[in-house]
């Protein structure tokens, strides 16, 4: 089975707007890497638009078993705000993405269908004003070996165009950490293990 080692995300921060019956919806879309990023952006938006009635958001982080996601209606009727925001993230096959939609109430209720349309449309425009990019997923492989076989290790690293991210020296041994494209991880580990005297320490 092929290993998927790419994902789609946004390239920058962008905005989208929508108005209906006096209510104004401002959508802000972000590429994100961590939940700390998300908390910071949500906090910043609440401070910037402190006078808005609602600050609704949805995000998706990671992929496969490590995927995390959350929606927050922030006082809007359940399913009327964050769900359509999240629906746009899914329909565009995005991850590592946060979208916040700020609502200024215009005095007239829009009803559930109106709210769904408003949050969806503002989100869609924010994504449309951005650029979707494909990024590669990497694993970090740490392994230990002696100085005597360093040339053999370096040949693999050079031939496979791998990147050393960290090196630690312990007595007569070296612990190297390399960045490897996820779909190539198992093959790279096998190549390293064919060299007598190497030991895989960690893969993450």
C-alpha positions as CSV (number, residue, x, y, z in Angstrom):
1,X,0.0,0.0,0.0
2,X,1.3,3.4,-0.9
3,X,2.2,5.7,2.0
4,X,0.7,9.2,1.7
5,X,3.3,11.7,2.6
6,X,1.9,15.0,1.4
7,X,-0.9,17.3,2.6
8,X,-2.7,20.4,1.5
9,X,-2.7,23.6,3.5
10,X,-2.9,27.4,3.0
11,X,0.2,29.4,2.0
12,X,-0.6,32.6,4.0
13,X,-3.2,34.5,6.0
14,X,-6.2,35.7,4.0
15,X,-9.7,37.2,4.6
16,X,-13.2,36.9,3.2
17,X,-16.3,38.9,3.8
18,X,-20.1,38.5,3.6
19,X,-23.1,40.7,4.5
20,X,-26.7,39.8,5.0
21,X,-29.5,41.9,6.5
22,X,-27.1,44.2,8.3
23,X,-24.9,41.4,9.8
24,X,-21.3,41.5,8.7
25,X,-19.2,38.3,8.6
26,X,-15.4,38.5,8.5
27,X,-13.5,35.3,7.9
28,X,-9.8,35.0,8.6
29,X,-7.9,31.9,7.3
30,X,-4.5,30.8,8.7
31,X,-2.0,28.1,8.0
32,X,-1.1,26.6,11.4
33,X,1.4,24.0,12.8
34,X,0.4,23.6,16.5
35,X,-2.5,24.1,18.9
36,X,-0.5,26.9,20.5
37,X,-0.6,28.7,17.2
38,X,-4.4,28.4,17.1
39,X,-4.9,29.6,20.7
40,X,-2.7,32.6,19.9
41,X,-4.6,33.5,16.7
42,X,-8.0,33.1,18.4
43,X,-6.9,35.3,21.3
44,X,-5.6,38.0,18.9
45,X,-8.9,38.0,16.9
46,X,-11.0,38.3,20.1
47,X,-8.9,41.3,21.1
48,X,-9.0,42.9,17.7
49,X,-12.7,42.4,17.1
50,X,-13.6,42.8,20.8
51,X,-17.0,44.5,20.0
52,X,-18.2,41.6,17.7
53,X,-21.1,39.4,18.8
54,X,-19.5,36.1,17.9
55,X,-16.0,34.7,17.1
56,X,-16.7,31.2,15.6
57,X,-13.9,29.0,14.4
58,X,-12.9,25.5,13.2
59,X,-9.5,23.9,12.7
60,X,-7.9,20.7,11.5
61,X,-4.3,19.7,12.4
62,X,-2.2,16.7,11.3
63,X,-3.2,13.7,9.3
64,X,-4.3,10.0,9.7
65,X,-4.1,8.8,13.3
66,X,-2.5,12.0,14.5
67,X,-5.3,14.2,13.2
68,X,-6.9,16.7,15.6
69,X,-9.9,19.0,14.9
70,X,-12.3,21.2,16.7
71,X,-15.3,23.5,16.0
72,X,-16.6,26.3,18.2
73,X,-20.0,28.1,17.6
74,X,-19.3,30.7,20.2
75,X,-23.0,31.2,21.1
76,X,-24.5,30.8,17.6
77,X,-27.1,28.0,17.3
78,X,-25.4,24.6,17.3
79,X,-24.2,23.5,13.9
80,X,-25.0,26.9,12.2
81,X,-21.5,28.4,12.3
82,X,-18.5,26.3,13.0
83,X,-19.8,23.2,11.1
84,X,-20.1,25.1,7.7
85,X,-16.6,26.6,8.4
86,X,-15.2,23.1,9.0
87,X,-17.1,21.8,6.0
88,X,-15.1,24.1,3.8
89,X,-11.8,22.9,5.3
90,X,-12.8,19.3,4.5
91,X,-14.2,20.0,1.0
92,X,-10.9,21.7,0.1
93,X,-9.0,18.7,1.6
94,X,-7.0,21.1,3.9
95,X,-5.2,20.4,7.1
96,X,-3.0,22.5,9.4
97,X,-5.6,25.1,8.8
98,X,-7.6,27.4,11.1
99,X,-10.5,29.6,10.0
100,X,-12.1,32.1,12.3
101,X,-15.3,34.0,11.3
102,X,-16.2,37.1,13.3
103,X,-19.9,38.3,13.2
104,X,-21.2,41.7,13.8
105,X,-25.0,41.4,14.4
106,X,-27.1,43.7,12.2
107,X,-30.3,43.6,14.3
108,X,-32.2,41.0,12.2
109,X,-32.1,37.3,12.8
110,X,-31.0,35.3,9.8
111,X,-32.4,31.9,10.8
112,X,-30.4,28.6,10.7
113,X,-30.2,28.4,6.9
114,X,-29.2,32.0,6.6
115,X,-26.4,31.6,9.2
116,X,-25.1,28.4,7.5
117,X,-25.0,30.2,4.2
118,X,-23.3,33.3,5.7
119,X,-20.5,31.4,7.6
120,X,-20.0,29.1,4.6
121,X,-19.8,31.9,2.1
122,X,-17.4,34.1,4.1
123,X,-15.1,31.0,4.7
124,X,-15.2,30.1,1.0
125,X,-14.1,33.6,0.1
126,X,-11.2,33.5,2.6
127,X,-10.0,30.3,1.1
128,X,-10.5,31.6,-2.4
129,X,-8.3,34.6,-1.6
130,X,-5.5,32.3,-0.5
131,X,-3.3,29.8,-2.3
132,X,-3.5,26.1,-1.5
133,X,-0.1,24.5,-1.4
134,X,1.0,20.8,-1.1
135,X,3.6,20.1,1.6
136,X,5.7,17.0,2.3
137,X,5.5,14.9,5.5
138,X,8.9,14.0,6.9
139,X,10.0,11.5,9.6
140,X,13.1,12.0,11.8
141,X,15.3,8.9,12.1
142,X,17.9,8.8,14.9
143,X,20.6,6.1,14.8
144,X,23.9,5.3,16.5
145,X,27.1,4.1,14.8
146,X,30.9,4.2,15.3
147,X,33.4,6.5,13.7
148,X,34.8,3.6,11.7
149,X,31.7,3.3,9.5
150,X,31.0,7.0,9.2
151,X,31.9,7.0,5.5
152,X,29.3,4.3,4.7
153,X,26.7,6.3,6.5
154,X,27.5,9.5,4.7
155,X,27.3,7.7,1.4
156,X,23.7,6.7,2.1
157,X,22.9,10.3,3.2
158,X,24.5,11.8,0.1
159,X,23.1,9.2,-2.4
160,X,19.5,9.6,-1.0
161,X,19.7,13.3,-0.6
162,X,18.9,13.1,3.1
163,X,19.3,16.0,5.6
164,X,21.1,15.7,8.9
165,X,19.2,17.7,11.5
166,X,21.3,16.8,14.6
167,X,24.5,15.0,15.6
168,X,25.6,14.0,19.0
169,X,29.0,12.5,19.9
170,X,29.3,10.0,22.7
171,X,32.7,8.4,23.3
172,X,33.6,6.7,20.1
173,X,30.0,6.7,18.7
174,X,27.9,9.2,16.8
175,X,24.1,9.6,17.1
176,X,22.8,11.2,13.9
177,X,19.2,12.4,13.2
178,X,18.2,12.6,9.6
179,X,15.0,14.0,8.0
180,X,13.5,11.5,5.6
181,X,10.4,11.7,3.4
182,X,7.7,9.5,5.1
183,X,7.2,7.2,2.1
184,X,11.0,6.5,2.1
185,X,11.4,5.9,5.8
186,X,11.3,2.1,5.8
187,X,13.6,1.8,2.9
188,X,16.1,4.2,4.5
189,X,16.0,2.3,7.8
190,X,16.7,-1.0,5.9
191,X,19.7,0.6,4.2
192,X,21.1,1.9,7.4
193,X,20.6,-1.4,9.2
194,X,22.5,-3.3,6.4
195,X,25.7,-1.5,7.7
196,X,27.1,-3.6,10.5
197,X,27.3,-1.8,13.8
198,X,24.4,0.6,13.4
199,X,21.5,0.8,15.8
200,X,18.2,2.7,15.2
201,X,17.5,4.8,18.3
202,X,14.2,6.5,17.4
203,X,11.8,7.2,14.6
204,X,9.3,10.0,15.0
